[in-house]
């Protein structure tokens, strides 16, 4: 049994020697994990940037809707010809529907863009990591 005062790392070193575990370069392992963390950070930043763009787009949509409603309220004349009132309401509804479809498309594109960017960052890091591991194993063979 190991002495309680024996450093923890020495215990693992001896265990590794007993099990004949090949030595590994701790600094390379730390460098590898640092690159992974950096890739994840860039990925999260891409997602956050996308969320910010979506929020900005939603703000623009809200402001445009409020402007349209204000214009409709100002142009409303009570007691007018029923056909004209219905035509104006239909025109407003059509305009609102077209705007909603266009805005939904824009938001979906923003979400897709940020998701694709974030996924590509992680995917590129995974490829790079695979190559690092492969070249490390090839050097030892």
Secondary structure, 3 states (H helix, E strand, C coil): CCCCCCCHHHHHHHHHHHHCCCCCCHHHHHHHHHHHHHHHHHHHHHHHHHHHHHHHHHHHHHHHHHHHHHHHHHHCCCCCCHHHHHHHHHHHHHHHHHHHHHHHHHHHHHHHHHHHHHHHHHHHHHHHHHHHHHHHHHHHC
